[in-house]
Amino acid sequence: MKVVVSVNGKFHCFDLARELHARGALQAIFTGYPRFKLRNERLPKTLVHTFPYLLAPYMGLPLRRWLGESGTRKWEWLMREAFDRHVARNLPDCDVFVGLSSSGLQTARRARSMGIRYVCDRGSTHIRVQNSLLRDEHAIWGQPYLPIDAGVMEREEAEYAEADCITVPSSYTRRTFIDSGVPAERVHRLSYGVDLSRFQSTGQANDQEFRVLFVGGMSLRKGVPYLLDAYAKLVHPKKSLTFAGSVASDVIALMRRHGLWVEDAKVLGHVPQDQLKDLMSRSHVLVLPSIEEGLALVQAQAMACGCVVVASRHTGAEDLFEDGEEGFIVSIRDADALAGKMQLLADRPELRRQMSAKATQCVQKLGGWKRYGEQAHALYRGLLA
């Protein structure tokens, strides 16, 4: 069996590619990333095909400032279309084509014409559910919402219809597809793993402090207001809050207007992975109250570092750990529940240490990305049977 993977960025697809290569099944991976950004991906250069001409400027230039939100979305559409056309023109003969959703429709149709099985890999909720959740969240905070373009949604739903099967990373995301009318037998859960060679504990958190960590883009989608509200209710003499990930000054300004912003919060911006594991190891809890998510990779990364996770149900946490054993899972938009779980961990250091040890053991059972690779390989082989 030979598999071609297509992803305009990187996401989890290079982890998938490495697992397929380890099983002798990777024919090629196409990406929009420039080659110099892929030096640490541990794949033979001959298997990696790059088309960086639109993604590289998108990554390296302040397009949002120059083009505005609407103009940036047009650039993103052009970027996906051009990448898809490139892959379709250069698709080698193979058995299975796996394309990340929103940038694989033309390649999917080319693959089907060649007798190749097509897997639509969707890393999040059904696109219409995603649009609805984000629209509602912006309305709650009185913020204008630029909806997902109708053409983008139609294109993605066409990918769903073309696919021999759709893969999603969590039980929650799978339910959104079924609730949207996609037959259950066409939607398969492939939960992500974690690179244990890159994420492991590098020390212990100081029990005299209580460090709360958020990792990800600072946005309404990630539930930042509920984290801030919960943190304000947390009682501890040496508490601290750290944000690691892309910074959004407009979100900070919005939170200030609502009286929620924590002025002494540490806002680090992007943190390299080799530093992120140290940050996670020194933190007592990772809080991820996302409104819309697929399966947040940072959860398993934090668990591997011994950092207890408190997450919303929409993060896919139920597929990583058991609520109350290795971490805590709460409903979306519930700051009181978030605060209660953080307070419990702050008040009972021995409980936090026990959950930390269980979290590490739990994620080690995943075998890094091995289980994910085994399940993906078996699913693709099943399509050929």
PALUM-658311 format. One record per residue (C-alpha): residue in one letter; residue number from 1; x, y, z. Coordinates in steps of 0.2 Angstrom, whole numbers, plus 5000, padded with zeros to 4 digits. Layout:
BEGIN
ATOM aa   i    x    y    z
ATOM  a NUM    X    Y    Z
...
//
This chain:
BEGIN
ATOM aa   i    x    y    z
ATOM  m   1 5000 5000 5000
ATOM  k   2 5006 5017 4995
ATOM  v   3 4999 5033 5003
ATOM  v   4 5001 5052 4997
ATOM  v   5 4997 5065 5011
ATOM  s   6 4993 5083 5007
ATOM  v   7 4993 5097 5019
ATOM  n   8 4995 5116 5015
ATOM  g   9 5004 5119 5032
ATOM  k  10 5011 5105 5044
ATOM  f  11 4998 5102 5058
ATOM  h  12 4998 5083 5063
ATOM  c  13 5001 5078 5045
ATOM  f  14 5020 5076 5046
ATOM  d  15 5017 5065 5062
ATOM  l  16 5006 5054 5051
ATOM  a  17 5019 5054 5037
ATOM  r  18 5032 5048 5048
ATOM  e  19 5021 5034 5055
ATOM  l  20 5017 5029 5037
ATOM  h  21 5035 5030 5032
ATOM  a  22 5040 5018 5046
ATOM  r  23 5028 5006 5039
ATOM  g  24 5034 5007 5021
ATOM  a  25 5018 5015 5016
ATOM  l  26 5022 5034 5012
ATOM  q  27 5023 5038 4994
ATOM  a  28 5025 5057 4996
ATOM  i  29 5019 5071 5007
ATOM  f  30 5015 5088 4999
ATOM  t  31 5016 5104 5009
ATOM  g  32 5015 5123 5007
ATOM  y  33 5029 5125 5020
ATOM  p  34 5046 5130 5013
ATOM  r  35 5059 5116 5014
ATOM  f  36 5070 5125 5026
ATOM  k  37 5056 5125 5039
ATOM  l  38 5055 5106 5038
ATOM  r  39 5073 5101 5042
ATOM  n  40 5068 5093 5059
ATOM  e  41 5053 5083 5052
ATOM  r  42 5064 5067 5050
ATOM  l  43 5058 5062 5033
ATOM  p  44 5068 5058 5017
ATOM  k  45 5069 5074 5006
ATOM  t  46 5064 5064 4991
ATOM  l  47 5047 5060 4999
ATOM  v  48 5044 5079 5004
ATOM  h  49 5037 5090 4990
ATOM  t  50 5035 5109 4994
ATOM  f  51 5025 5122 4986
ATOM  p  52 5029 5137 4997
ATOM  y  53 5025 5152 4985
ATOM  l  54 5009 5158 4994
ATOM  l  55 5011 5151 5011
ATOM  a  56 5028 5158 5014
ATOM  p  57 5023 5176 5012
ATOM  y  58 5007 5173 5022
ATOM  m  59 5018 5167 5037
ATOM  g  60 5032 5180 5035
ATOM  l  61 5023 5196 5031
ATOM  p  62 5010 5206 5041
ATOM  l  63 4996 5202 5028
ATOM  r  64 4982 5205 5040
ATOM  r  65 4988 5223 5044
ATOM  w  66 4991 5226 5025
ATOM  l  67 4975 5218 5018
ATOM  g  68 4963 5217 5033
ATOM  e  69 4953 5202 5038
ATOM  s  70 4943 5201 5021
ATOM  g  71 4958 5203 5011
ATOM  t  72 4968 5190 5021
ATOM  r  73 4954 5178 5018
ATOM  k  74 4955 5180 5000
ATOM  w  75 4973 5177 5001
ATOM  e  76 4970 5161 5011
ATOM  w  77 4957 5155 4997
ATOM  l  78 4970 5158 4983
ATOM  m  79 4983 5149 4993
ATOM  r  80 4973 5134 4996
ATOM  e  81 4967 5134 4978
ATOM  a  82 4984 5136 4970
ATOM  f  83 4991 5122 4982
ATOM  d  84 4977 5110 4978
ATOM  r  85 4980 5113 4959
ATOM  h  86 4998 5110 4961
ATOM  v  87 4995 5093 4970
ATOM  a  88 4982 5088 4958
ATOM  r  89 4994 5091 4943
ATOM  n  90 5008 5081 4952
ATOM  l  91 4999 5067 4961
ATOM  p  92 5009 5051 4959
ATOM  d  93 5001 5034 4956
ATOM  c  94 4996 5028 4974
ATOM  d  95 4983 5018 4983
ATOM  v  96 4976 5031 4995
ATOM  f  97 4976 5050 4995
ATOM  v  98 4974 5058 5012
ATOM  g  99 4971 5077 5010
ATOM  l 100 4968 5089 5024
ATOM  s 101 4951 5097 5022
ATOM  s 102 4948 5114 5013
ATOM  s 103 4963 5111 5001
ATOM  g 104 4961 5095 4993
ATOM  l 105 4945 5095 4982
ATOM  q 106 4953 5095 4965
ATOM  t 107 4966 5083 4970
ATOM  a 108 4952 5072 4977
ATOM  r 109 4943 5072 4960
ATOM  r 110 4959 5068 4951
ATOM  a 111 4963 5054 4963
ATOM  r 112 4945 5046 4961
ATOM  s 113 4948 5047 4942
ATOM  m 114 4964 5037 4944
ATOM  g 115 4955 5024 4955
ATOM  i 116 4964 5030 4971
ATOM  r 117 4954 5030 4987
ATOM  y 118 4952 5047 4995
ATOM  v 119 4952 5051 5014
ATOM  c 120 4947 5068 5019
ATOM  d 121 4956 5073 5035
ATOM  r 122 4947 5086 5045
ATOM  g 123 4956 5092 5060
ATOM  s 124 4941 5101 5068
ATOM  t 125 4922 5101 5069
ATOM  h 126 4910 5100 5054
ATOM  i 127 4913 5116 5046
ATOM  r 128 4895 5122 5048
ATOM  v 129 4896 5118 5067
ATOM  q 130 4912 5127 5068
ATOM  n 131 4904 5143 5059
ATOM  s 132 4889 5142 5071
ATOM  l 133 4900 5141 5087
ATOM  l 134 4911 5155 5082
ATOM  r 135 4896 5166 5077
ATOM  d 136 4888 5163 5093
ATOM  e 137 4904 5167 5103
ATOM  h 138 4907 5183 5095
ATOM  a 139 4889 5188 5098
ATOM  i 140 4891 5184 5117
ATOM  w 141 4905 5197 5117
ATOM  g 142 4897 5210 5106
ATOM  q 143 4911 5207 5093
ATOM  p 144 4908 5208 5074
ATOM  y 145 4910 5191 5066
ATOM  l 146 4916 5188 5048
ATOM  p 147 4908 5171 5044
ATOM  i 148 4916 5157 5035
ATOM  d 149 4914 5161 5017
ATOM  a 150 4899 5151 5009
ATOM  g 151 4911 5146 4995
ATOM  v 152 4923 5139 5008
ATOM  m 153 4910 5129 5016
ATOM  e 154 4903 5122 5000
ATOM  r 155 4920 5117 4994
ATOM  e 156 4923 5108 5011
ATOM  e 157 4906 5099 5010
ATOM  a 158 4910 5094 4993
ATOM  e 159 4926 5086 5000
ATOM  y 160 4916 5077 5013
ATOM  a 161 4904 5070 4999
ATOM  e 162 4919 5065 4988
ATOM  a 163 4928 5055 5002
ATOM  d 164 4928 5037 5004
ATOM  c 165 4929 5041 5022
ATOM  i 166 4932 5056 5033
ATOM  t 167 4944 5056 5048
ATOM  v 168 4942 5067 5063
ATOM  p 169 4953 5068 5079
ATOM  s 170 4940 5066 5093
ATOM  s 171 4923 5058 5098
ATOM  y 172 4916 5076 5100
ATOM  t 173 4921 5081 5082
ATOM  r 174 4914 5065 5075
ATOM  r 175 4897 5068 5084
ATOM  t 176 4896 5085 5075
ATOM  f 177 4897 5076 5058
ATOM  i 178 4884 5063 5063
ATOM  d 179 4873 5077 5070
ATOM  s 180 4875 5086 5053
ATOM  g 181 4869 5072 5043
ATOM  v 182 4885 5063 5038
ATOM  p 183 4882 5044 5040
ATOM  a 184 4891 5037 5055
ATOM  e 185 4900 5024 5045
ATOM  r 186 4909 5036 5035
ATOM  v 187 4917 5046 5049
ATOM  h 188 4931 5038 5058
ATOM  r 189 4940 5044 5074
ATOM  l 190 4959 5044 5074
ATOM  s 191 4965 5053 5090
ATOM  y 192 4982 5061 5089
ATOM  g 193 4997 5056 5099
ATOM  v 194 5012 5066 5106
ATOM  d 195 5030 5066 5102
ATOM  l 196 5038 5059 5118
ATOM  s 197 5055 5062 5111
ATOM  r 198 5051 5081 5112
ATOM  f 199 5040 5082 5127
ATOM  q 200 5044 5075 5144
ATOM  s 201 5046 5082 5161
ATOM  t 202 5061 5092 5164
ATOM  g 203 5058 5096 5182
ATOM  q 204 5044 5098 5196
ATOM  a 205 5032 5112 5199
ATOM  n 206 5035 5122 5215
ATOM  d 207 5021 5118 5227
ATOM  q 208 5024 5135 5235
ATOM  e 209 5017 5143 5219
ATOM  f 210 5002 5140 5208
ATOM  r 211 5006 5143 5190
ATOM  v 212 4992 5142 5177
ATOM  l 213 4997 5140 5159
ATOM  f 214 4988 5143 5143
ATOM  v 215 4995 5137 5126
ATOM  g 216 4988 5142 5109
ATOM  g 217 4982 5157 5100
ATOM  m 218 4974 5170 5110
ATOM  s 219 4956 5171 5104
ATOM  l 220 4938 5170 5108
ATOM  r 221 4938 5153 5099
ATOM  k 222 4950 5146 5112
ATOM  g 223 4939 5152 5127
ATOM  v 224 4951 5165 5134
ATOM  p 225 4938 5176 5142
ATOM  y 226 4932 5161 5153
ATOM  l 227 4950 5157 5158
ATOM  l 228 4952 5175 5164
ATOM  d 229 4936 5175 5173
ATOM  a 230 4940 5159 5182
ATOM  y 231 4958 5164 5186
ATOM  a 232 4951 5180 5195
ATOM  k 233 4941 5168 5206
ATOM  l 234 4956 5157 5210
ATOM  v 235 4963 5161 5228
ATOM  h 236 4981 5158 5230
ATOM  p 237 4995 5169 5237
ATOM  k 238 5007 5166 5224
ATOM  k 239 4996 5162 5208
ATOM  s 240 5002 5167 5191
ATOM  l 241 4995 5166 5173
ATOM  t 242 5006 5163 5158
ATOM  f 243 5000 5164 5139
ATOM  a 244 5011 5155 5127
ATOM  g 245 5006 5157 5108
ATOM  s 246 5001 5170 5096
ATOM  v 247 4996 5186 5104
ATOM  a 248 4980 5196 5099
ATOM  s 249 4980 5214 5105
ATOM  d 250 4962 5216 5100
ATOM  v 251 4957 5202 5112
ATOM  i 252 4967 5209 5126
ATOM  a 253 4959 5226 5123
ATOM  l 254 4942 5218 5123
ATOM  m 255 4946 5209 5139
ATOM  r 256 4951 5225 5147
ATOM  r 257 4935 5233 5142
ATOM  h 258 4925 5219 5151
ATOM  g 259 4937 5221 5166
ATOM  l 260 4944 5203 5164
ATOM  w 261 4961 5206 5158
ATOM  v 262 4975 5201 5171
ATOM  e 263 4987 5215 5170
ATOM  d 264 5002 5205 5178
ATOM  a 265 4999 5190 5166
ATOM  k 266 5014 5185 5157
ATOM  v 267 5012 5185 5138
ATOM  l 268 5026 5176 5130
ATOM  g 269 5021 5175 5112
ATOM  h 270 5027 5160 5102
ATOM  v 271 5037 5148 5112
ATOM  p 272 5048 5135 5103
ATOM  q 273 5045 5117 5108
ATOM  d 274 5061 5114 5116
ATOM  q 275 5057 5128 5128
ATOM  l 276 5038 5124 5129
ATOM  k 277 5042 5107 5138
ATOM  d 278 5051 5117 5152
ATOM  l 279 5037 5129 5153
ATOM  m 280 5024 5115 5155
ATOM  s 281 5035 5105 5167
ATOM  r 282 5036 5121 5179
ATOM  s 283 5017 5124 5177
ATOM  h 284 5004 5116 5189
ATOM  v 285 4989 5116 5177
ATOM  l 286 4986 5119 5158
ATOM  v 287 4969 5127 5156
ATOM  l 288 4961 5125 5139
ATOM  p 289 4943 5131 5139
ATOM  s 290 4940 5130 5120
ATOM  i 291 4924 5134 5112
ATOM  e 292 4928 5125 5095
ATOM  e 293 4943 5113 5093
ATOM  g 294 4947 5097 5085
ATOM  l 295 4959 5088 5097
ATOM  a 296 4971 5101 5105
ATOM  l 297 4989 5093 5103
ATOM  v 298 4995 5104 5118
ATOM  q 299 4985 5093 5130
ATOM  a 300 4995 5077 5127
ATOM  q 301 5011 5087 5127
ATOM  a 302 5007 5095 5144
ATOM  m 303 5002 5078 5151
ATOM  a 304 5019 5071 5145
ATOM  c 305 5027 5084 5155
ATOM  g 306 5017 5081 5171
ATOM  c 307 5006 5096 5169
ATOM  v 308 4988 5092 5174
ATOM  v 309 4975 5098 5161
ATOM  v 310 4958 5106 5164
ATOM  a 311 4949 5107 5147
ATOM  s 312 4932 5110 5140
ATOM  r 313 4923 5096 5132
ATOM  h 314 4925 5103 5115
ATOM  t 315 4944 5100 5115
ATOM  g 316 4943 5081 5113
ATOM  a 317 4950 5079 5130
ATOM  e 318 4938 5064 5133
ATOM  d 319 4948 5054 5121
ATOM  l 320 4965 5058 5130
ATOM  f 321 4960 5055 5149
ATOM  e 322 4947 5051 5161
ATOM  d 323 4938 5066 5170
ATOM  g 324 4944 5067 5188
ATOM  e 325 4958 5054 5186
ATOM  e 326 4972 5061 5175
ATOM  g 327 4964 5079 5172
ATOM  f 328 4947 5088 5172
ATOM  i 329 4934 5091 5159
ATOM  v 330 4921 5104 5160
ATOM  s 331 4907 5112 5149
ATOM  i 332 4911 5126 5138
ATOM  r 333 4908 5144 5144
ATOM  d 334 4908 5138 5162
ATOM  a 335 4921 5149 5171
ATOM  d 336 4914 5143 5188
ATOM  a 337 4918 5125 5184
ATOM  l 338 4936 5130 5178
ATOM  a 339 4939 5140 5194
ATOM  g 340 4933 5126 5205
ATOM  k 341 4945 5113 5197
ATOM  m 342 4959 5125 5198
ATOM  q 343 4955 5129 5216
ATOM  l 344 4955 5110 5220
ATOM  l 345 4972 5108 5213
ATOM  a 346 4979 5123 5221
ATOM  d 347 4972 5118 5238
ATOM  r 348 4977 5100 5237
ATOM  p 349 4995 5098 5231
ATOM  e 350 4996 5080 5234
ATOM  l 351 4980 5077 5223
ATOM  r 352 4989 5087 5209
ATOM  r 353 5005 5077 5211
ATOM  q 354 4995 5061 5210
ATOM  m 355 4985 5067 5194
ATOM  s 356 5002 5073 5187
ATOM  a 357 5009 5055 5188
ATOM  k 358 4993 5047 5181
ATOM  a 359 4993 5060 5167
ATOM  t 360 5011 5055 5162
ATOM  q 361 5008 5037 5163
ATOM  c 362 4992 5039 5153
ATOM  v 363 5000 5048 5138
ATOM  q 364 5015 5036 5138
ATOM  k 365 5003 5022 5134
ATOM  l 366 4999 5030 5118
ATOM  g 367 5017 5026 5112
ATOM  g 368 5020 5043 5105
ATOM  w 369 5011 5043 5088
ATOM  k 370 5012 5024 5086
ATOM  r 371 4994 5020 5090
ATOM  y 372 4988 5034 5079
ATOM  g 373 4999 5027 5065
ATOM  e 374 4993 5009 5068
ATOM  q 375 4975 5014 5067
ATOM  a 376 4977 5025 5052
ATOM  h 377 4987 5012 5042
ATOM  a 378 4973 4999 5047
ATOM  l 379 4960 5011 5041
ATOM  y 380 4968 5014 5024
ATOM  r 381 4971 4996 5021
ATOM  g 382 4953 4993 5025
ATOM  l 383 4948 5005 5011
ATOM  l 384 4957 4994 4999
ATOM  a 385 4949 4977 5004
//
